Structure formats: structure tokens, C-alpha cells
């Protein structure tokens, strides 16, 4: 991850300056603890929320993102 001063690669990160970490985190460090949806199965009701398919009655127009321009 980037340090506080982006042009100086040896600059410490904010977490290093606060004493929370002794080294910079790698991308693997960050993503290894992240829970991705494809790694486990969700109950159907949770899948509806994750897929943004739940209608909110308080909203007059529940708009769905249809990914028109996505590849």
C-alpha cells in the first residue's frame, strides 16, 4: 500500500506512523481476509438483498441498475 508521501516509496504508511503495523500491507494481505460472495452460499433472502432485488416501500421509484454499458 502507499505511504504518506507517494513520491517517496520508503515513506511509512499512516498505520505504520501510528504504530499499528510494522510493515506495509500487500494486496494479498488486504484481500486474504475479505469475504467474497462466490466463496460461500447465502440464504435466498440474503441473495435478494445482495443482488439489490428487494423493493423498499418507502421509495416511490425503486430503480434497478441494469448494467446497460457494462462489457
Backbone as a chain_set.jsonl record, in Angstrom:
{"seq": "XXXXXXXXXXXXXXXXXXXXXXXXXXXXXXXXXXXXXXXXXXXXXXXXXXXXXXXXXXXXXXXXXXXXXXX", "coords": {"N": [[0.839, -1.17, 0.0], [0.3, 2.354, -0.359], [2.565, 4.844, 0.901], [2.616, 7.692, 3.141], [3.764, 9.805, 1.786], [3.593, 9.843, -1.47], [5.46, 9.985, -3.554], [7.833, 9.195, -2.429], [8.914, 6.11, -2.045], [9.771, 4.792, 0.219], [8.486, 5.927, 2.328], [6.63, 5.854, 5.384], [3.449, 4.218, 6.0], [0.238, 5.568, 7.087], [-0.709, 3.861, 9.139], [1.64, 2.651, 9.985], [2.987, 4.844, 10.997], [1.404, 5.401, 13.204], [1.987, 3.271, 14.749], [0.614, 0.91, 14.484], [1.158, -1.046, 12.606], [4.042, -2.845, 11.451], [5.048, -3.044, 8.951], [4.436, -2.357, 5.421], [1.268, -3.195, 4.013], [0.535, -5.797, 1.698], [-1.193, -6.378, -1.438], [-2.205, -8.94, -1.342], [-2.301, -9.342, 1.427], [-4.402, -7.645, 2.133], [-6.615, -8.61, 0.629], [-6.812, -11.259, 1.452], [-8.317, -11.631, 3.768], [-10.797, -10.8, 3.088], [-14.231, -11.389, 2.503], [-15.639, -12.955, -0.1], [-18.48, -13.118, -2.274], [-18.683, -15.382, -3.889], [-17.432, -17.386, -2.487], [-18.927, -18.738, -0.642], [-22.222, -20.014, 0.146], [-25.195, -18.15, 0.207], [-28.247, -17.659, 2.092], [-31.466, -17.614, 0.417], [-32.969, -15.256, 0.96], [-30.969, -13.451, 1.728], [-29.497, -13.341, -0.612], [-31.237, -11.907, -2.235], [-31.104, -9.339, -1.103], [-28.364, -8.844, -1.483], [-28.224, -8.881, -4.252], [-29.653, -6.635, -4.746], [-32.443, -6.72, -5.101], [-34.593, -6.303, -3.519], [-37.548, -4.608, -2.796], [-38.143, -1.367, -1.669], [-40.605, -0.057, 0.23], [-40.943, 2.558, 1.087], [-39.821, 4.146, -0.839], [-40.756, 5.859, -3.747], [-39.996, 5.25, -6.34], [-38.338, 2.481, -7.126], [-35.409, 1.987, -8.395], [-33.592, -0.066, -10.614], [-30.313, -1.131, -11.306], [-29.242, -1.85, -14.406], [-26.922, -2.445, -15.752], [-26.348, -1.47, -18.397], [-24.232, -0.497, -19.993], [-22.096, -2.08, -19.385], [-19.429, -4.344, -19.991]], "CA": [[0.0, 0.0, 0.0], [1.07, 3.59, -0.474], [2.96, 5.565, 2.099], [2.025, 9.026, 3.274], [4.301, 10.615, 0.703], [3.5, 8.892, -2.567], [6.66, 10.021, -4.393], [8.914, 8.515, -1.71], [8.46, 4.733, -1.819], [10.178, 4.33, 1.547], [7.755, 6.635, 3.382], [5.741, 4.953, 6.141], [2.008, 4.398, 5.857], [-0.353, 6.13, 8.301], [-0.774, 2.831, 10.191], [2.999, 2.475, 10.488], [3.298, 6.021, 11.822], [0.662, 5.289, 14.464], [2.475, 2.111, 15.481], [-0.322, -0.196, 14.349], [1.794, -2.055, 11.771], [5.484, -2.68, 11.322], [5.396, -3.053, 7.53], [3.338, -2.031, 4.512], [0.464, -4.338, 3.616], [0.495, -6.122, 0.281], [-2.552, -6.613, -1.931], [-2.594, -10.257, -0.821], [-2.665, -9.154, 2.831], [-5.712, -6.991, 2.212], [-7.678, -9.438, 0.055], [-6.885, -12.602, 2.041], [-9.345, -11.675, 4.815], [-12.07, -10.325, 2.558], [-15.189, -12.459, 2.227], [-16.252, -12.767, -1.412], [-19.779, -13.783, -2.384], [-18.528, -16.68, -4.536], [-16.747, -18.342, -1.625], [-19.876, -19.479, 0.195], [-23.606, -19.902, -0.312], [-26.061, -17.343, 1.065], [-29.675, -17.981, 2.039], [-32.16, -16.893, -0.662], [-33.352, -13.903, 1.37], [-29.758, -12.628, 1.704], [-29.156, -13.14, -2.023], [-32.088, -10.833, -2.757], [-30.514, -8.08, -0.657], [-27.061, -8.681, -2.124], [-28.498, -8.57, -5.649], [-30.45, -5.399, -4.77], [-33.741, -7.048, -5.674], [-35.624, -6.032, -2.514], [-38.262, -3.358, -3.015], [-38.331, -0.553, -0.467], [-41.923, 0.553, 0.081], [-40.878, 3.99, 1.36], [-39.387, 4.837, -2.05], [-41.79, 5.827, -4.777], [-39.408, 4.609, -7.528], [-37.207, 1.594, -6.836], [-34.686, 1.836, -9.658], [-32.643, -1.169, -10.699], [-29.181, -0.888, -12.185], [-29.294, -2.963, -15.372], [-25.616, -2.614, -16.383], [-26.53, -1.287, -19.839], [-22.985, -0.229, -20.704], [-21.017, -2.956, -18.9], [-18.973, -5.316, -21.001]], "C": [[0.891, 1.242, 0.0], [1.418, 4.178, 0.885], [2.3, 6.938, 2.136], [2.498, 9.955, 2.169], [4.47, 9.694, -0.499], [4.766, 8.863, -3.427], [7.835, 9.305, -3.737], [8.438, 7.124, -1.324], [8.796, 4.211, -0.42], [9.393, 5.005, 2.673], [6.794, 5.683, 4.099], [4.271, 5.241, 5.843], [1.465, 5.045, 7.13], [-0.412, 5.112, 9.452], [0.605, 2.585, 10.797], [3.379, 3.649, 11.388], [2.591, 5.977, 13.163], [1.12, 4.098, 15.3], [1.564, 0.902, 15.404], [0.263, -1.355, 13.54], [3.293, -1.783, 11.702], [5.936, -2.643, 9.873], [4.178, -2.654, 6.704], [2.584, -3.304, 4.152], [0.568, -4.551, 2.116], [-0.965, -6.291, -0.134], [-3.07, -7.944, -1.395], [-3.006, -10.171, 0.649], [-4.082, -8.605, 2.963], [-6.821, -7.93, 1.752], [-7.804, -10.812, 0.697], [-7.975, -12.711, 3.103], [-10.712, -11.221, 4.33], [-12.961, -11.514, 2.218], [-15.878, -12.137, 0.901], [-17.505, -13.619, -1.523], [-19.649, -15.172, -3.01], [-17.885, -17.738, -3.667], [-17.684, -19.15, -0.734], [-21.283, -19.221, -0.317], [-24.44, -19.125, 0.71], [-27.482, -17.879, 1.032], [-30.352, -17.126, 0.957], [-32.524, -15.474, -0.276], [-32.145, -12.969, 1.357], [-29.33, -12.35, 0.273], [-29.988, -12.034, -2.635], [-31.558, -9.47, -2.337], [-29.188, -7.814, -1.367], [-27.233, -8.288, -3.59], [-29.328, -7.314, -5.846], [-31.808, -5.611, -5.444], [-34.888, -6.748, -4.717], [-36.236, -4.661, -2.785], [-38.469, -2.647, -1.683], [-39.636, 0.215, -0.628], [-41.89, 2.062, 0.293], [-40.438, 4.793, 0.13], [-40.468, 4.732, -3.114], [-41.287, 5.14, -6.046], [-38.201, 3.789, -7.098], [-36.503, 1.309, -8.155], [-33.681, 0.691, -9.554], [-31.529, -0.778, -11.661], [-29.085, -2.088, -13.125], [-27.977, -3.19, -16.101], [-25.708, -2.512, -17.897], [-25.212, -1.187, -20.589], [-21.835, -1.125, -20.254], [-20.673, -3.976, -19.971], [-19.359, -6.718, -20.622]], "O": [[2.078, 1.176, 0.319], [0.687, 4.035, 1.865], [1.516, 7.286, 1.252], [1.738, 10.788, 1.674], [5.381, 8.867, -0.535], [5.108, 7.815, -3.974], [8.744, 8.854, -4.434], [7.652, 6.968, -0.39], [8.154, 3.276, 0.061], [9.605, 4.694, 3.845], [6.212, 4.801, 3.468], [3.902, 6.358, 5.482], [2.156, 5.069, 8.148], [-0.188, 5.471, 10.608], [0.719, 2.336, 11.997], [4.018, 3.461, 12.423], [3.123, 6.467, 14.159], [0.684, 3.938, 16.44], [1.724, -0.04, 16.18], [-0.095, -2.511, 13.762], [3.748, -0.652, 11.87], [7.069, -2.258, 9.583], [3.052, -2.615, 7.201], [3.187, -4.366, 4.003], [0.678, -3.591, 1.353], [-1.86, -6.341, 0.71], [-4.241, -8.058, -1.034], [-3.947, -10.844, 1.072], [-4.858, -9.054, 3.807], [-7.855, -8.036, 2.411], [-8.822, -11.477, 0.503], [-8.507, -13.8, 3.313], [-11.682, -11.256, 5.086], [-12.487, -12.528, 1.705], [-16.615, -11.156, 0.802], [-17.587, -14.703, -0.945], [-20.44, -16.059, -2.687], [-17.799, -18.894, -4.08], [-17.269, -20.144, -0.137], [-21.505, -18.315, -1.12], [-24.397, -19.401, 1.909], [-27.884, -18.493, 0.044], [-29.868, -16.044, 0.623], [-32.403, -14.567, -1.099], [-32.287, -11.798, 1.004], [-28.855, -11.257, -0.034], [-29.49, -11.288, -3.479], [-31.563, -8.536, -3.139], [-28.923, -6.693, -1.8], [-26.481, -7.463, -4.11], [-29.672, -6.962, -6.974], [-32.256, -4.793, -6.247], [-36.05, -6.927, -5.082], [-35.521, -3.678, -2.979], [-38.911, -3.245, -0.703], [-39.758, 1.048, -1.526], [-42.724, 2.777, -0.263], [-40.667, 6.001, 0.072], [-41.022, 3.66, -3.353], [-42.072, 4.512, -6.756], [-37.16, 4.345, -6.747], [-36.96, 0.479, -8.941], [-33.016, 0.515, -8.533], [-31.778, -0.17, -12.702], [-28.871, -3.214, -12.678], [-27.91, -4.044, -16.985], [-25.198, -3.379, -18.607], [-25.077, -1.723, -21.689], [-20.705, -0.941, -20.706], [-21.525, -4.406, -20.748], [-19.057, -7.66, -21.355]]}, "num_chains": 1, "name": "protein.A"}
